[in-house]
Amino acid sequence: MFPDLVTSNDRVALRFGVDALTYRELAQLAAELADDLRGRTRVAVWATNTMDTCVAVVGALVAGVPVVPINPKVGERELTHIVTDSTPDLLLAAAGADLPDGLKALPQLTIPTRPGDRTVAPAADLSPETPAFVVYTSGTTGPPKGVVLPRRAVTSNLDALAEVWEWTGDDVLVHGLPLFHVHGLIVGVVGPLRRGGTLHHLGRFDSRKAGEELAGEATMMFGVPTMYHRLAQDCATDPALAKAIGGARLLVSGSAALPATDHERLAATTGQRVVERYGMTETLMNCSVRASGDRRPGAVGLPLPGVELRLVDDQGDELSARDGETVGEIEVKGDNLFLGYLNRPEATAAVLHDGWFRTGDMAVRDADGYVRIVGRRATDLIKSGGYKIGAGEIENALLDHPAVAEVAVTGEPDDDLGERIVAWVVPNGAPPDPAELADHVARLLAPHKRPRVVRYRESLPRNDMGKIVKRALND
């Protein structure tokens, strides 16, 4: 999984602030940890945004032991469920870590920090189907489910991303993403290490620090829409920051749709267009705009090499239309798929059929095959007046209005329409007239897509990855 760990060299592998590890030092720490982990069933990692988390994950992967990343902000009930469900043999944490009570009963192994003289041996005996991670999804309809990701999903997906992003060992990646999720941990840590490149982690995202990195050694940045929104605002008032961001080889956004307004604001100030990609915990990355492709707002590009993607209707029949209007559910097939949900065979059977994974995400395809996500079936597909309407395009239209700072669109029951469109708006200054917003959407899209109800809020509920939690809007 990590060729440069086996060969060992003195290139910097990881940097967190002033702390850095070369590939040689990381290999020594990973080898020491792996010797203590071999033969274990699973290990939990207290996944703080630190060097310790990276060392723990690499050591476990070298040993062939699946990693259960634990979100440091996890609530008591979720933590109890995760520990009970995954039954880790050990907890890996930094010395002196402030752990919650729910983890204190687990046997703990301190993550080593002083490189020794051991070397990493190639793990030739590990099957591609050996689990590498058990990542818990957020529980929208019940307790979180443990997604079991095999080594072949990780390696095949990272190699496909390397192809479409032209990602090499010469790249230096910068990001401030959390390390308990597939975006920040698998793509953002394992990804550069597999390429033999370097990761500079910001600890937490800061526009100025990101600019300093991209003005220096960094060539790529990963982020989520809330980060790029902040960056777009800061670049508009800081020409030096805009120049630094514009010098990046690649800016990648994921985990949620990047509003078209932020796309255009960044392009105007930096000359740089953001690459969007689409993935899930169960599938890793499915689609991306190519580094050399058309980086147009609202599109997540084409399926990655080795990933099959289709849109299906409510009966499960494949849709052939590439008109940018016909909405269908995304199903995917390929080596990127998970093995199943830990201890949940019925939940696994509900989403896998004939090798295809039902994503629950709704999308349209343009004439050139580009995929555009319109939302989740459960929360973002609105059936109003006989039309299937994706919340995402209405949100983008509303964000084009100068009086709208943030917005979420949902549906609610309506005796006449089936569902009526509701816009939850964080105003930019004085709240605009709801009729003005409805007319704005009807002019940009179509009359049947206008919001029938507008509700104003001071803020929108978001999770740790910056996604708006729509089910909390009515609370």
C-alpha positions, 0 to 999 in steps of 0.5 A: 500500500505504501511503496516508499515505506518499504524503500524508505527515503529522507523525503518529508512524508508528513508535516503538522506545523513545525513537526515533520516525519520523513518516509524513513522515520515514518517507516520506523515508527510504523514498523514498531507499531505493526509488530505490536498489532499483528494478529489483532482483529481490529483497532480503534484510533483516537483520530485527532488532527495530529501526527499521532493519528497518521502514525497509528493508521499507517502502522495498523495498515502495515500490520494488516489490521483494520482501523476504526477511526473515532471522531474526537467530537463523538457523543456518548451514545454514538461512542458506546454503539461504535465500541460495542459494535466494532469490539476493537482489541485495542485503542491507539492514542497519543500519550496523555490523550484526554479520552472520554469515559466510553473508551477508558475500558479499552486496553490502550497502546500508546502511539510511538513518537521516537523512530527506532531502527526497524524497517517495514517489510512488504505485506505480501501475504495480505489479500486485497479483500482484507479489511483496511478500515471500518468507518462509521456513517452518521446515523440518519435513520438509526445507529451509525453503521460500520462500513467495512472497506477492503484494501483493494477498494483503498488502493484501486480508488487512490490509483484511479484518483492519481490518474485523473488528477495527474497526482504524483510523488512530486505533489505536496498536498495541503488540507485541514480536514478531520482525520476520522472520515474517508475524505481527510484520512483515506484520500487526504493521508493514505493518498499522498503516502501511496504516491510517495508525496507529502502531506502538510496538514493545517491542524484546522483550516485557515485561509491565510495558512493555506495561502502560505502553503500554496505560496511555498511547497504545496501544489494541491489543496483538498477542502469542503464547500465551507472552506472554499466559501471562506476562501472566496470571501478572503481572496476578494479582499486580499490580493496576495492570498488570491495570487497564492491560491491561484498558484495551486496545481489543483484545488479539490472540493468534496463532501457536498456540492460547491455552490456555483457562486463560490466557483465563480468568485474564486475563478474571478479572484484567483484565476483557478477553477475548483475540481469537484468530485463525488464519493461516499463512505461505502464507495470511496470516490466515484466521479471527478472532474479531470485535472485537464477537464472542463471544471464547470460549476455544479458538475462532478465530472465523469466516473473514475477509471474502474467505476461503472455508474448508471442512473435508474428510475423508481423501478430500478430500470436504467435511464439512458437520457443525457439531457441534463434534466432526467433525474435518476438514482445513482448506482455504482459498481467496481473495485471501489465498493465496500464489503458490507456493513459490520454486523448488519447483513440485512442493511448490506443486502438492502443496498447491494444487488447484482454487484451494484450499490444503491447510493440514494443520491439523485443526479442528472447526466449532461450530453458529454456524460458529466454527472450533476448531483441534485441531492439525496433521495431521502432529503433532496428529491422533491416531488411537486406538481408531478415533477421530480425536482432536485433541491441542489439546483434551487439552492444554487439559483437562490445563492445567485441572489445578492440578499442570500448568504446561505440556503437549504431547500427541502420539501414538505407535504402539500395537499395540492402539490404533493410536496411544496418547496421550502427555502431556509435562508440565511440573509445577507443583511435585511431579509428579502421579500419571499416573492422576490426570491420566488420570482428569481428562481422562476426566472433562472430555472422554471416556474414549478421550481420556485419556493412556495415558502421561505423561512429565515434563519440566523444559521444552518445546522451543519455536521463536522464535514460542513454538510447542512443537516436538513433533518434538523431544520424543523427542530 
